[in-house]
Amino acid sequence: MKLGNYEFEVPVFLAPLAGVTDKAFRETVCAVGGKYVWTEMISDKALTYRNSKTLNMLDLTGETEPRIVQLFGSEPETMARAALLAIECSATVIDINMGCPTQKIVKNGEGSALLRDLPRALTIAAAVVRAVNVPVSVKIRLGWNDDEIVAIELAKGLESVGVQMLTVHARTREQFYAGYADWEWIRRVKNAVSIPVIGNGDVFKPEDASRLIEQTGCDGVMIGRGALGNPWLIPRTQHFLKYGKVLPEPLIEERIKVALQHFDRVLRYKGERIGLNEMRKHAVWYIKGVKKAAQLRDEIMQTRSPEEMRTLFSRIMEGKE
């Protein structure tokens, strides 16, 4: 698959997840063998206001290409300016979010709200395409609800204004993350456009990705929730799609070792107070399936210092739990 000057041998992408795919997590995924990652979605207005927290989210230092930055907004001119600022921060691909279902995003006419305003959606995409000299992609959902499926119409329109890749999360806004992703619509979108289409939704193991590609003909897959506490899912899926063999899942020792490395990165980038708070959710994901996981979750949420968190991880690794 090709996007601009980039050739993707096995296109397996880490999805942009708000509050999750920060620099520490992106580096962790790449450290275990992942290749292609997205930033968290970034507000166009906050970026144009040069909000310090937002600029920190755009720290791409040391990250390999393609450096894909996802933006969200509802005003074409502001999105175009934000895209240029992202490129100044070394982004090499701009992705536009037209799928986030959360109310605080939708109420401002952003994310999934654009599925109900296709003229504005296309105007935003066209403005960003005109403004930048890097590839522009868009992530969409199927529509607002089952009665308002717009994926094919929107996909065709986005291709016509110069968007070079689409990611389709095969759920409606009304579904949020409930129920099942309807992969049939990914197939229909793929057949309706000539640009690459990435399938997203319900990929929790490498075999899921293979089935998704086989059933839809999509050019690659994007993995979101399946990678929570499981960064190895990205490279394991890459390996399975390339060689047809499923690598074993990591043992608990490897999981805790990587969790500790992830924790070190979080502390380095966000400091002790914020870092500890954010790592708690990741720690809970890392120990999924471990013996006495429910009890350990409670202990994780009660940790009050990095030392407590590290001690707890060490106990788990040593089999004392």
C-alpha positions, 0 to 999 in steps of 0.5 A: 500500500502506498500513501504519498511517498510512503510504502507500507509493506504490512499496513497495521496501524495503532489507532488514535485513542484519546488519553491513550496513544500519547508519546509514551505509548507510541514509543512502547508500541514501536519498541516491541516491533510496531511500525505505524502509529497515530497521535491522539486526536488534537484540537485545531483551536487549541493548537492554533492558540498554541496551548502548552498542553496541546503542543506537548501532545505534538512532541514527535521528537525522535519518532520515525516517519510517517509521523501521523497527526490526527486533528479535529475541528469544525471550521475549515480555516482553523483546521487548515491553520492547525494542519500547517502548525502540525507540519511545523512540529514535524508531522508528515501526514495529517489525519482528520477525525470525523468519527469521535462519538463523545458528546463533548466533541459532537456538541461542538460540531466536531468528530461524528457530528460531521457525519450529519453535515457532509458539505462541511465535512468536505469543505474541511477536508478540501481546506486542509488538502489545499493548505498542506503539501503532505498526504491527508487522510480521514477517519470516519464512521459509517454514519450517525445511526443505522438510518443515516449511513453515509460512509460511501457518499462521504468516502467518494466526496473525500476522495474527490477533494484530494484525501489520499487514504480513508480509515473506516470504523465500521460502527455508527456514532449511535453505537459508540463501541457497543455491538459488533463492527459491520465489516460489510460496509468496509467492503462497500467503501473499498469498492466505491473508491480508488484510494487506500481504505483501512479497516477498523473495528473488532480486531482483537487478535491477528486472525481477526485482521486477516479475516477483515482483509479477506472479507472486505479487500481493505488495504490495511487494518487499524487496531484500537482497544485490542492494543490496550495493555497489549502493544504486542498485538500490533507487531504480532498482527504484522507478522501473521499477515506477512508470514501466516504464523501466529507468534506466541503471546508474551509471558507475564515476565515480558508483559511486566518488563514492558509495562515498567518501561512504559511507566518510565516513559510516562514519568519522563514525559509527564512527571510524577503526579500526572504520570502515576495517575495516567499509568494506573489505567495502563497497569490495569490493562497490562495485568488483564488475565493475571491471577487475582487481577481484580484484587490487583486492580484495586491495589493499582488504583491505590498506589500513591507513588512510582515506587509503590507502582514498581513494587507492585509490578515486581511482586506480580513478576516474581509470582508473589500474587 
